[in-house]
């Protein structure tokens, strides 16, 4: 079946693909998304604060056990076809519809497999209640499969605002559902139904935002045409599952659901910025990088601009969280979550580095080298799994410390490989991030001194320690950044709707 020329062109062109300012558009798009994700992050803190006081740690542990199986299935989700579609130069209606029905079938299969694994998983962890949780979460894969192609098309068109609104809508309604369930004493089910509602809203909102609708066309030749790239990416996701979830498996099996609940809460607090900022921004940046995948100079420039914007937020936030870990846990989660504070001392600084490292994925994808990404994941994943097994001898704190050491050891080669793909010198990368990193270190030192002064004055209130230290650290960081005026501040001016901030942002100095 042949497409009409007008309809085919509509899916071939990417907006602004020929504009010289596309690198700036990528940075502005990332900043736009970051603005929405700030709201989402605040919403996440509110949600965790309420849920943690109403839902016991063992419920989080139970959900984490279900998450191990869910994440395993998630590594096969869409088999990389969404990203493959984003970087395709031209796409036809035949390809789009074929991929839609392929993903829909895959979603049904994954949901069915998750349901079938519910009983074996409950037996492995010795948790009978796990079976019902997994059965309730199984439809998530079918729900997600409905939005793979519409979401990829929105990314191709660089519809950053629409994508951000979709994600925020899902977060708001999912959080409201979770909090409502927790207040009614639903326990673990408040977490389950919150996740289901969030995914339903995101899928539905994506269909509303994207005008494309599938036709009854299935051409497996079109699917196979992009299989080489998509399967390598899927292979990476598969290996990444084991490296990212082996710690939950080890802790859950050897240390129990309560310890897993503490560990998972700390890990979630570390990865929340990665999920709410970096992963979303990576999805926004990838389409832009793909449009000049053969122009290394422009790709390098766009990448550096985006990581500067990410570092502007995530590095000071995570360094600051490590300083106020104790009072943060007491105020936000409650005294029963006290063991999480020690884990945050390890995870928070690690999250600052991981927030930047997350952005190398779009480089691999834009250059079409998912094979390199897969090969590296085999090496690094083996090291991470070994660190979990070693650290488990010293409890959950040992697992966290061993993982942090292993991850930092693998970071430099993990950056060097993608940097070679675009001829990016390491010193240029360090130079771009150094102002934010240095200001964050000074801020953390000043905030630490402030907390020491409070103790000297006999002030032990966790509430006072948390909010006063956050205020002192925030003012210190803002002052240092405005004094230094790094390139990231200039990029911040490109945020859509940032005109209200202009009077507070100094003009670039001469020679900058």
HELIX and SHEET records of a PDB file:
HELIX    1   1 UNK A    5  UNK A   12  1                                   8    
HELIX    2   2 UNK A   22  UNK A   54  1                                  33    
HELIX    3   3 UNK A   57  UNK A   74  1                                  18    
HELIX    4   4 UNK A   77  UNK A   80  5                                   4    
HELIX    5   5 UNK A   81  UNK A   87  1                                   7    
HELIX    6   6 UNK A   93  UNK A  116  1                                  24    
HELIX    7   7 UNK A  118  UNK A  125  1                                   8    
HELIX    8   8 UNK A  130  UNK A  137  1                                   8    
HELIX    9   9 UNK A  140  UNK A  145  1                                   6    
HELIX   10  10 UNK A  148  UNK A  156  1                                   9    
HELIX   11  11 UNK A  160  UNK A  183  1                                  24    
HELIX   12  12 UNK A  188  UNK A  209  1                                  22    
HELIX   13  13 UNK A  220  UNK A  225  1                                   6    
HELIX   14  14 UNK A  227  UNK A  255  1                                  29    
HELIX   15  15 UNK A  257  UNK A  273  1                                  17    
HELIX   16  16 UNK A  274  UNK A  279  3                                   6    
HELIX   17  17 UNK A  280  UNK A  291  1                                  12    
HELIX   18  18 UNK A  296  UNK A  323  1                                  28    
HELIX   19  19 UNK A  325  UNK A  328  1                                   4    
HELIX   20  20 UNK A  329  UNK A  333  3                                   5    
HELIX   21  21 UNK A  335  UNK A  337  5                                   3    
HELIX   22  22 UNK A  339  UNK A  357  1                                  19    
HELIX   23  23 UNK A  358  UNK A  360  5                                   3    
HELIX   24  24 UNK A  361  UNK A  366  1                                   6    
HELIX   25  25 UNK A  370  UNK A  391  1                                  22    
HELIX   26  26 UNK A  392  UNK A  394  5                                   3    
HELIX   27  27 UNK A  395  UNK A  421  1                                  27    
HELIX   28  28 UNK A  426  UNK A  456  1                                  31    
HELIX   29  29 UNK A  462  UNK A  484  1                                  23    
HELIX   30  30 UNK A  487  UNK A  492  1                                   6    
HELIX   31  31 UNK A  498  UNK A  504  5                                   7    
END                                                                             
